Amino acid sequence: MMKLFHHLRARPLLSCCVVLVALAEVSLWWRACAWYPELPARIPMHFNASGTPDGWANKGLAWFLLPLLSLGMLALLGGIAVWMGSLVRNAPALVNVPRKQTFLRLSAAGRMEVVAPTRVFLAWILVLVLSLFLYILEGSGRVAVKQEEALPSWPVFVFLGLVFSTLPFYMMATVRTVDRVARDEGVQG
């Protein structure tokens, strides 16, 4: 556990993303629980492209599917980020990174530095997905209690744009990190 806190303290961007993930997860559950007593017996569960509900479910457990799915995503992406450390130390050939041949010649500590951008990227993706889930849950609640007639779909495209626009920065950060660590360790590219 201390190793994790040290790692987060050394990586402020990762720490920020972890805090945002925690806030988004808590907010998602808080809003799901806050909406639940106000919901009618049938709730919208699917929306068409124009944001109009076209699929319905009984209130019960169905209302908590997004928060439950968010826990699954948190476990999956968090697990990958943790497991990646083990792979880097014990089976680095299984890690897919740019300039892989250079990566494989780095020390274990150097390889851990190279995968740091991947961990930040996974945390950022989780922030975006949980934020999208929160938007969908909040909008579904508003539509269910007739505060709104539809759930606007444009924010979904904003979230997707943020995911895809982040990819080039992640790739550049990884390549720069491979080059920097290789230079620091005297490894020829």
NORCORZI-V155573 format. One line per field, one symbol per residue. psi: psi as a letter, one per 20 degrees, with the letter a starting at -180 (. if undefined). burial: 1 if it has 24 or more other C-alpha atoms within 12 Angstrom, else 0. A space follows every 10 residues. Layout:
psi = ???
burial = ???
This chain:
psi = ghgghgghhi nhgggggggh gggggggghg hghhhghiqr hpqpiqqahi jppjpqrqfc hhhjgghghh hggggghggg gghhggghgh mhhipoqqlh hgghirrghg hhhhighggg gggggggggh gggggggghh ggghjkhqhr opihhghggg ghghihghhg gghgghgggg ggghikpp.
burial = 0000000000 0001001101 1101101110 1100110010 0011111000 1010000010 0111011001 1011001101 1101100110 0100101111 0111110011 1111111111 1111111111 1111111111 1111000001 1100010010 0010000001 1011101110 110000000
